[in-house]
C-alpha cells in the first residue's frame, strides 16, 4: 500500500467516477483503475461496486475511506511541517473565498500578499461559505475566507476579520419605504428575499425571528447577494444586505429590532499544520476590533 494507490482510491470514492478521478489526478483512466486494482489485491477486498457507469463503495471501501483520508492528511501535514523549517515562503497555498469576500474584501489583501511572496502559487477557489467550510474540515483546503459559522465545529478555528452589519432594505417604491418605524412583525407580512436555507447568513436571520416567535415569509432564495440586491431594487421584496451593497436605489428601513451582524473571517483546521504561506497570509489580514 502506498500513497499513489490511496490517492487514486480516495479520488474515485469522492467523485464516484474513475474518469473524473483520472482528470483530477492528471492520469489516464486506465492508470487509476490499475492503482485501485492493486490496492484491492493488497487488501484482498473489493473496494468498489461497478454497475454500468455507476461506482459505489463496498462495505470494505466505506471502512477504508476515512482511514485513507487520515493517512493522506497526516502525510501532507508532515511534509508541510518539514518544509516550514526552511523558513521560505514558497509552494502552493490552497484556499477558498466566498463570492462576497472575494469581490468586496479580498482584492487588496491578495495584491499585497502576491507582491510580498511571489514564489507562492495560489490555488484559489471561489465557493459558497458553507462549501469552503466543509473543504477546510475535510482537509482539502488550508484556509477559507468566508462568512463565519454561527456554530462552528470544534475542529475549526475561526478568526473574525470584518464585522458586516446587515441592513433591512427595500426599493424606494415598496409599501414600507419612507415609514418612520417598522416592526419585525410588520416585515413578516411582506415577501422576503434571502440567502438559501442552510447558509450561515440565513441561519443568523432565522435565529433573530425565532427569538421573537415570528415566521419569515420567504418568497425567493439565492446565495448571491448581488442577485438579491437586484431583485430588491425592482420591488420584489425586502431583505438584509451588507452596507457595501446599499446604493441610492434602495431604502434602509428603520426596523425596531436589534441589528443582524455577521462575521467575515478566515478559518483553518486546528489539527493541521499551516504552511509558512498560509501563516503569512493570515498575519496580513486586519483582525477585527
N, C-alpha and C positions, 0 to 999 in steps of 0.2 A: 504494500500500500504506500503510495507517495502523494505529494500534493497535486500532481497533474491529474491523477485519477479522481481524487476528491473534488478538485475544481470542476472537472467535467460532470461528475455526479451531481454536485450542487447546482450547477448551471442548468442541467436538464430538469432537475426537480423544481427549481424556481420558475422556469419558463414553460414547463410541461411540453417541451418540444426539443428534439435533437437538432433540428435545423436552426432554431433560434439560439440554442446554446452554442452551436458552432459559430454563428455570427458574433455572439458576444465574446467568444474566446479567440476569434480570428483563426479558426481551424476549419478544416473540412468536416462535413457531417460524418464521413467515414472515420476520421481520426477520433472524433468524440465517441462514436459507437464502440471503437476498439478500446478506448480508455475505460468506458463503463463496463464493457465485457471483461476486461482484465480485473477490474475491481470485484465484479461478481464472481469470477473464478477464485480470487484470493479469499473471498468471504464465504465461498461455497453457498451463495444465496442469490436468487434473482431479486433485483432491486426495483425493477420497473415492469409493469404490465403494459404490453403494447397491443392495443386493439385498434386496427386500422391506423388512422393518423393520431389517435388519442394515446397519450402517455400518462400513466399514473403510477404513484409509488405503491409498492407492495408493503406488507407489514414490516418486512425486513428493511425496506427503504425508508419507511417512516421512522423506524427506530434509529437508523443511521444518520438521518438528515441533521438533527440538532447537534449531534456529536461531530459531524463533519464540519458544520458551521463553526463550532467552537474551536476545533483544531486549526482551521484556516485563520480564524481571527487571532488565536494565540501566536501563530507563526508570524503573521503580519505585525502584531504588536511587538514581538521580539525583534524583527527587522527594524522597526521604527525606533525602538529604544537604542539599538546599537548604532543606527545611523545618526541619532541625535548627539552621540558622544563627540562627533567631529565638530559640532558647533556650526556647521554650514547650514544655510537656509536654501535647500535645493529640493529636488524631487517633485512629485505630484501631490497636490492638495485637492482632495475630493470634498466638495461642499455643495450645498444646495441653498437656494434663496427663494422665498415666496415671491409671487408676482409683484405685490405691493412694495415689499422691501427692495427688490431689485430695481424697481422703477424710481422710487422716491427716497431711498435711504442709502443704498449700497454704492452707487457710482463713485462718489468722492473717496470712499474707503478703498475700493478696488484700484482706483487711479493711483493713490498714494502707495498702496501695497506693491503693485506691479512695478512702479518706479523704484522702490526701495529694494525689492527682491526679484530681479529679472530672471534668475535661474529657476524660479518656481514655476511649474506648469500647472495652471488651474484647470481642474476637471469640474467645471461649474454647471450645475443643473438648475433649471427654473421649475419648481414644483409647488403644489399647494402645501401649506404649512404642515398639514396632517401627514401627507406623503413623505415629506422631508423628515419629519419627526420619526416616522417608522424606519426610514433609511438609517438614521443615526442609531436607533435602538437595535436594529439588526446588525450594525457594524459595517454597512455598505458605504457610509459617509463618515468623514471625520467631524465635520461641522455642518450646522444648518442655521441660517439667519431667517427667522420666521416669527409669526405670532406665537407667543409662548402659551403652552397649555395651561389652563386654569388648575389642572390636577395631574401634574407630570408623574411619570413612572419614577420610582426611587433610583433607577439606574441612570437617569438623565440628569445632568447638571445644567440648569438654566441660568443664564446671566442676562438680566434686563439691561437693555441699551437705550431704548427710546420708549417714552410713555405716549401712547396715542389716545387722545381724548376723542370719543365718538359723539358727534352732534346729531340731534334729531333734525332731519331736513325734509322739505317738500319743495315742489315747484312754486313759483310765485302765483300760479293760478289755482293752486289746491285750496279746498274749502278751509283748511286750517291755517293758511298763510295770513299773516297780519293780525292774528289773535294775540292778545296781551298775556294770555295764560292758557296752557294746555295741560291736561292731566294724562297720566298713563292710561287710565280707564277710557278717556276720550280717544286716545290713539287706537285702542283695540276695536273701535267702531269703523276704522278705515283700513284699507289694504296696506299691508307692509311688504316690502321687497327686501329680503335679507339673504345673507350667505346660506349655502346649503346646510341641511341638518348634519350633525356630527362634525361641524367645523368648530374650531376654538372660539371664533368670534360669535357665531350663533349661540354657542353654549353660554357665553357671557350675557348676551341679551336675554336668553330664556331664563337664566338664573334671576335676573332682575325682575322680570314679570311674574315669575313663580313666587318670589318673595312677597309680592303684592296680591297673590292669588288671582292673577289675570291671565287670560288666554289670548295669545297673539293671533291675529287674523292675517296669516301669510298667504299672499296671492301667488308670488313667484319667488324663485330662488336661483342664485347663481354664485359661483365662488369668485367672480371677477368684480372687484369694487368699481372699476371704471364702467362696466356694463350696468351695474346697479345705479351708478350716478346718472347715466344716460336715461334709464327708464324713469328715474325720479324726475329728471328735468323736463320730461314730456308729460308729466302729470299722472303717472300710473300708480302712484302710491307714496308712502313715506318710508324712510329708512334711517339708519345711523351710519354716518360716514366720518372718516378722519378729516381734520381741518384742512389738510393738504389738498383735498379733493373738492372743497366747497368754494364755488365761484359765484359771480353775481347773479346767475340764473337760478340759484337755489335760495330758499328762505330757511334760516335756522329758527326752529321752534323754541319758544320759552317754556319748556316742559317742566312741570312742578315735580321733579324727581331727581334723585342723585344721578350724576353723570356716569356713563359707562366708559371705563378706561380699559384698554387692552395694552399689554406689554409686548413690545417687539424686542427681540434679542437674539442671542446666539446660544446654541445647545451643543453639548458633546456627551459622549458616553463616559460615565465615571470610571469604568473599569478598563478603559483603553488609553494607551499612552499617546498623547498628542505629539505630532511631528513638530520640529522646530518651526516649520512654515505655519502650521496651524496656531501655535502659541504666539507667534509674532502678529498674525492677523488679529487674534483676539485682543492682544495688547494695543493694537491700533484703533480699536473700537472705543467710542466715547461712552464710558459706563454711565448709566442713568443716575441722576441725583435724586 
